[in-house]
Amino acid sequence: MFNTFLTANWENLVMANYEVDPVVLEPYLPNGVELDVYEGKAFVSLVGFMFKKTKLFGVPIPFFGSFEEINLRFYVKRKDGNKIKKGVVFINETVPFKLVAFLANKLYKEHYISIPTKHAIECDTTKKISYQWKMRDHWNSMVIDSETQKNKIEHTSIEEFIFERYFGFTKIDKNITQEYRIRHPKWQVNKILEANISCDFGNMYGMAFENLSTRKPDSVIIAEGSNVAVNWKRDRF
């Protein structure tokens, strides 16, 4: 039986993926895990999605149950006996509510900040999604137009590499890493028709990522999402 801390719906997950020099990620790499690469390349993803119907230990959270989250993450793996655990490391996670950020940082040593966010989602003949977040008087945005048809994730695709992640790893300090489990069904994806990403990466995430501000992402993908459960138990090693 799983000891579930959080359940929620993660919906309309937009990922703008950028190839980066692995050296840039070394300061953020937790002990005991290694970078995971796709076709020999390391990636960070700028992520926007809707966090809905949030519950803690099965109890709905009044006023804080639905919100946008924006994050920057990269991809790692850990060998645990005969098992390879594919997961993610978050460089930063952004939400609109100070209480949500405080609890995540206090309970789990995560890297949340609270700043203004907003979104717009329209679904007709196509799906139009906009995520926006404001940092130091500057509005950043992810705006995409996609087909509404749901497609399975193809084996060995960039979508599989990005979305098939069921572990999170947090760098507590240079020697200690925290691992947690995320459970959700395999997601379906929509074909992107148009994508516009406008983000001041240096302002948001530090000068190491500043050059991404003027680059087009190597790919932009979107998943429909699903109900998600996050375990209370977190192992340290």
C-alpha positions in Angstrom: 0.0 0.0 0.0 1.3 3.4 -1.0 1.7 6.2 1.6 0.3 9.0 -0.6 1.1 12.5 0.4 -0.3 14.5 -2.5 -2.8 13.8 -5.3 -3.7 16.2 -8.1 -4.5 16.4 -11.8 -1.6 17.6 -13.9 -3.1 18.9 -17.1 -1.8 20.3 -20.4 1.9 19.9 -19.7 3.9 22.0 -22.2 7.7 21.2 -22.4 10.1 23.5 -24.3 13.3 21.4 -24.5 16.8 22.9 -24.9 20.1 21.1 -25.4 22.7 22.3 -22.9 26.3 21.6 -22.1 26.4 19.0 -19.3 28.9 21.2 -17.5 26.1 23.8 -16.9 24.1 21.1 -15.0 26.9 19.8 -12.8 26.3 22.2 -9.9 22.7 21.0 -9.7 23.4 17.3 -10.0 22.6 15.4 -6.8 25.0 12.9 -5.4 24.5 9.3 -6.5 22.6 10.0 -9.8 24.0 10.7 -13.3 22.8 12.7 -16.2 20.4 11.0 -18.6 20.9 12.0 -22.2 18.8 11.6 -25.4 20.8 10.7 -28.5 23.9 11.8 -26.6 22.6 15.2 -25.7 21.7 16.7 -22.3 18.5 18.7 -22.0 16.7 21.1 -19.7 13.0 21.6 -20.1 11.0 24.8 -19.4 7.7 23.4 -18.2 4.2 24.9 -17.9 1.1 23.0 -16.7 -2.0 23.2 -14.6 -2.1 21.8 -11.1 -5.8 21.0 -10.3 -7.9 19.2 -7.7 -5.0 19.2 -5.2 -5.4 17.1 -2.1 -3.0 16.5 0.8 -3.5 13.0 2.4 -6.9 12.9 0.6 -8.1 16.2 1.9 -8.9 19.0 -0.6 -7.0 22.3 -0.1 -9.5 25.2 -0.1 -8.5 28.2 -2.3 -5.2 26.6 -3.3 -6.4 23.5 -5.2 -5.9 24.8 -8.7 -3.0 26.9 -10.1 -0.3 27.2 -12.7 3.2 25.8 -12.2 6.2 26.7 -14.2 9.5 24.9 -13.7 12.9 24.3 -15.1 14.1 20.7 -14.9 16.7 18.3 -16.3 16.9 14.5 -16.6 18.8 12.0 -14.6 19.0 8.3 -13.8 20.0 6.2 -10.8 21.1 2.6 -10.7 19.5 0.9 -7.7 20.5 -2.8 -7.7 19.3 -4.2 -11.0 16.8 -1.4 -11.5 17.4 1.9 -13.4 15.3 4.7 -12.0 14.7 7.5 -14.5 13.9 10.8 -12.9 14.1 14.5 -12.9 15.9 17.3 -10.9 14.2 20.6 -10.6 16.3 23.7 -10.8 13.4 25.9 -9.9 9.6 25.6 -9.5 7.3 28.6 -9.7 3.7 28.8 -8.3 1.5 31.8 -7.5 0.8 31.0 -3.8 3.3 31.7 -1.1 1.9 29.1 1.2 2.3 26.3 -1.4 6.0 27.4 -2.0 6.6 27.6 1.7 5.3 24.2 2.5 7.2 22.5 -0.4 10.4 24.2 0.6 10.0 23.5 4.3 8.8 19.9 4.1 11.0 18.7 1.3 13.8 21.2 0.7 12.5 21.9 -2.8 13.3 25.0 -4.8 10.0 26.8 -5.1 9.3 30.5 -5.5 6.1 32.4 -5.5 5.4 35.0 -8.2 2.4 36.1 -10.2 1.2 33.6 -12.8 -1.8 33.3 -15.2 -3.0 31.1 -18.0 -5.6 30.8 -20.8 -6.8 27.6 -22.4 -9.2 27.3 -25.3 -10.1 24.0 -26.9 -12.1 24.1 -30.2 -10.8 22.8 -33.5 -7.3 23.2 -32.0 -6.0 23.6 -28.4 -4.6 27.0 -27.6 -2.7 27.3 -24.3 -0.9 30.2 -22.7 1.1 30.2 -19.5 2.6 33.4 -18.2 4.7 34.3 -15.1 6.0 37.6 -13.9 9.6 38.0 -12.6 11.0 41.5 -11.7 8.3 43.4 -13.7 8.8 41.2 -16.8 6.2 38.8 -18.0 7.5 35.5 -19.5 5.3 33.3 -21.6 4.7 29.9 -23.3 2.1 30.1 -26.0 1.2 27.0 -28.1 -1.3 25.8 -30.5 -1.8 22.1 -30.9 -4.1 19.5 -32.4 -6.8 18.0 -30.0 -6.3 14.4 -31.2 -4.7 12.3 -28.6 -1.7 10.1 -29.6 0.3 7.4 -27.9 3.9 8.2 -27.0 6.2 6.4 -29.5 9.0 4.2 -28.2 12.4 5.9 -28.3 10.9 9.3 -29.1 11.8 12.6 -27.4 8.4 12.5 -25.8 9.2 9.2 -24.2 12.5 10.5 -22.9 10.9 13.6 -21.5 7.6 12.3 -20.1 8.4 8.7 -18.9 9.8 9.8 -15.5 8.6 8.4 -12.3 11.1 9.6 -9.8 12.2 13.0 -8.5 15.6 13.7 -6.9 16.5 16.6 -4.7 20.0 17.8 -3.8 19.9 18.3 -0.1 23.6 19.1 0.1 26.7 17.9 -1.8 26.6 14.5 -0.1 22.9 13.8 0.5 20.2 13.2 -2.1 16.4 12.8 -1.5 14.4 10.5 -3.8 10.6 10.3 -4.1 8.2 8.4 -6.3 5.6 9.8 -8.7 2.8 7.7 -10.0 0.6 8.3 -13.0 -0.5 6.4 -16.1 1.3 6.7 -19.4 0.4 10.0 -20.9 -1.0 10.8 -24.3 0.3 13.7 -26.4 -1.0 16.2 -28.9 0.8 17.3 -32.1 2.2 20.9 -31.8 1.1 23.2 -34.6 2.8 26.4 -33.4 4.9 27.4 -30.3 6.2 30.7 -29.1 8.5 30.8 -26.0 9.5 34.1 -24.4 11.6 33.7 -21.3 14.3 35.7 -19.7 16.3 32.7 -18.5 19.0 34.8 -16.9 16.5 36.7 -14.9 14.6 33.6 -13.9 17.2 30.9 -13.4 20.7 32.5 -13.4 23.3 33.6 -15.8 24.3 30.0 -16.6 21.1 29.8 -18.6 21.0 33.3 -20.1 21.9 32.1 -23.6 18.6 30.2 -23.8 16.7 33.5 -23.9 17.6 34.1 -27.5 17.5 30.5 -28.7 14.5 28.6 -30.1 13.9 25.4 -28.2 15.1 22.2 -29.9 11.6 20.8 -29.4 8.3 21.7 -27.9 5.9 18.9 -26.8 2.7 18.6 -24.9 1.0 15.9 -22.9 -2.6 15.7 -21.9 -1.7 14.8 -18.4 -3.7 12.8 -15.8 -4.2 12.2 -12.1 -0.9 12.1 -10.3 0.1 10.8 -6.8 3.3 11.6 -4.9 4.5 9.4 -2.1 5.0 10.8 1.4 8.1 8.6 1.9 11.3 10.1 0.7 14.5 8.0 0.8 17.9 9.6 1.4 21.2 8.3 0.3 
